[in-house]
Amino acid sequence: MIYTVANTVMIGKPVKVFVNGNQVDGAYYADTERGIVEFYPQPPRIKKPERDEVYSRTLRGKVTVEPMERA
């Protein structure tokens, strides 16, 4: 299943994303079937040539998505 910010947080169901058992902060796209996670590393950086895009990275591996527990 494909998880994005639009189909999780906006409907009130925030989730945690894990790649190979390690939590990934700043994830904005996760595909559990293909094993791909795209995220913004912290602190955020601007791409140099474009100056209007934020630097992002892609991780590959066993992707799991779990709902966050509410306090």
Contact map, one row per residue, 1 for C-alpha under 8 A:
11100000000000000000000000000011100000000000000000000000000000000000000
11110000000000000000000000001111100000000000000000000000000000000000000
11111011000000000000000000011110000000000000000000000000000000000000000
01111111000000000000000000011100000000000000000000000000000000000000000
00111111110000000000000000011000000000000000000000000000000000000000000
00011111111000000000000000000000000000000000000000000000000000000000000
00111111111000000000000000000000000000000000000000000000000000000000000
00111111111111100000000000000000000000000000000000000000000000000000000
00001111111111100000000000000000000000000000000000000000000000000000000
00001111111110000000000000000000000000000000000000000000000000000000000
00000111111110000000000000000000000000000000000000000000000000000000000
00000001111111000000000000000000000000000000000000000000000000000000000
00000001111111100000000000000000000000000000000000000000000000000011000
00000001100111110000000000000000000000000000000000000000000000000011000
00000001100011111000000000000000000000000000000000000000000000001111000
00000000000001111100001100000000000000000000000000000000000000001111000
00000000000000111110001110100100000000000000000000000000000000111100000
00000000000000011111111100000000000000000000000000000000000001111000000
00000000000000001111111100000000000010000000000000000000001111110000000
00000000000000000111110000000000000000000000000000000000000011100000000
00000000000000000111111000000000000000000000000000000000000001010000000
00000000000000000111111100000000000000000000000000000000000000000000000
00000000000000011110111110000000000000000000000000000000000000000000000
00000000000000011110011111100000000000100000000000000000000000000000000
00000000000000001000001111100000000000111000000000000000000000000000000
00000000000000000000000111110000000000111100000000000000000000000000000
00000000000000001000000111111100000011110000000000000000000000000000000
00111000000000000000000001111100000011110000000000000000000000000000000
01111000000000000000000000111110000011100000000000000000000000000000000
01110000000000001000000000111111001111000000000000000000000000100000000
11100000000000000000000000001111111110000000000000000000000000100000000
11000000000000000000000000000111111100000000000000000000000001111000000
11000000000000000000000000000011111000000000000000000000000000000000000
00000000000000000000000000000011111100000000000000000000000000000000000
00000000000000000000000000000111111110000000000000000000000111100000000
00000000000000000000000000000111011111000000000000000000011110100000000
00000000000000000010000000111110001111100000000000000000011100100000000
00000000000000000000000000111100000111110000000000000001111000000000000
00000000000000000000000111111000000011111000000000000001110000000000000
00000000000000000000000011110000000001111101000000000111100000000000000
00000000000000000000000011000000000000111111000000000011100000000000000
00000000000000000000000001000000000000011111000000000000000000000000000
00000000000000000000000000000000000000001111100000000000000000000000000
00000000000000000000000000000000000000011111110000000110000000000000000
00000000000000000000000000000000000000000011111000000110000000000000000
00000000000000000000000000000000000000000001111100111110000000000000000
00000000000000000000000000000000000000000000111111111110000000000000000
00000000000000000000000000000000000000000000011111100000000000000000000
00000000000000000000000000000000000000000000001111100000000000000000000
00000000000000000000000000000000000000000000001111111000000000000000000
00000000000000000000000000000000000000000000011111111000000000000000000
00000000000000000000000000000000000000000000011001111100000000000000000
00000000000000000000000000000000000000000000011001111110000000000000000
00000000000000000000000000000000000000010001111000011111000000000000000
00000000000000000000000000000000000000011001111000001111100000000000000
00000000000000000000000000000000000001111000000000000111110000000000000
00000000000000000000000000000000000001111000000000000011111000000000000
00000000000000000000000000000000000111100000000000000001111100000000000
00000000000000000010000000000000000111000000000000000000111110000000000
00000000000000000010000000000000001110000000000000000000011111100000000
00000000000000000011000000000000001100000000000000000000001111100000000
00000000000000000111100000000001001000000000000000000000000111110000000
00000000000000001111000000000111001110000000000000000000000111111000000
00000000000000001110100000000001000000000000000000000000000001111100000
00000000000000111100000000000001000000000000000000000000000000111110000
00000000000000111000000000000000000000000000000000000000000000011111000
00000000000011110000000000000000000000000000000000000000000000001111100
00000000000011110000000000000000000000000000000000000000000000000111110
00000000000000000000000000000000000000000000000000000000000000000011111
00000000000000000000000000000000000000000000000000000000000000000001111
00000000000000000000000000000000000000000000000000000000000000000000111
